[in-house]
Amino acid sequence: MFKGINAIEFSKRFKTNEDCYRYLMSIKWNKDFECSRCGCKESHKGRLFYYRRCKGCSYDESVTANTVFHGVKMPMLKAFHMLFRITSKKKGMSTIELGTEVGVQQKTAWLFKRKVQAAMKKDKDDKLDGNVEVDETLIGGYSTFKGRSTETKEALFVAVEVLPDGRTGNIALQHIESFKADELKYAIKGHVSADALIKTDAHRSYQKLAKELKNITISYSEKGTAMEALHKQIMQFKNWLRGTHHHCSSEYLFAYTSEYEYRFNRRNKRKNLFNDILVRMMHQIPHPYNYLKTLCVYNT
């Protein structure tokens, strides 16, 4: 397993496309081969070194078949370099920077990064627990609309674990349609454990939910000082969007929340991110453009 964020060490490990394919082979066929068509567990060499031919049905299977790497329209070495830059940079990179550094068109870098962001999405069972602060905010630039209008801005649900010593634990972000009680209830149940002790501000939607969900405590915001850890995360997320990516369309906001959440919750495991994402991509179905568009519609 490759560990680290040192670009020199990475370049020594992965010099050719063959090096990359062998690394993927160690992930996909590390234990046993199993044919994706007939389930046979016996194979021999395929037409290329990174193929396996099933002894049962003679299906010639590539190491990238049935994975996110299937259909990637660039040399595997460039894909590895792009993935390394995405995971090794503390704040990530924009697709314009990725395309320039790796030597591909910005559209190619954009599509590949969407595949990576889809792989970053957390499991449904991975929920926040303990003491959790919950709030919501608006994402977008200057607007002439007053108040908490979503006419020109996007609503975002934010939840933060507060550890016993006061440090911040894991976080959860979700693009939501509005600040209505039912919408916030769905977000809370999707990201926060039923056993957690939830602290919110005095927004009327939370006051309504507090009558139904007994683990909610209402606390007046006091200009953010009552939930300092949470408001710090809101500020950092907005700064990350503006500083690293410059622009984020509403239809892909969910992808950036997944990336930020993934990065922050693994902030102490940066050296393992490259391998972790590779393993995720090798154990998920292919992500063609139409599939990513489906995710976009589903999450909007």
Beta strands, then each sheet from edge to edge (+ up, - down):
strand 1: 43-45
strand 2: 51-54
strand 3: 60-62
strand 4: 131-139
strand 5: 154-162
strand 6: 168-176
strand 7: 197-200
strand 8: 216-218
sheet 1: 1+ 2- 3+
sheet 2: 6+ 5- 4+ 7+ 8+
end
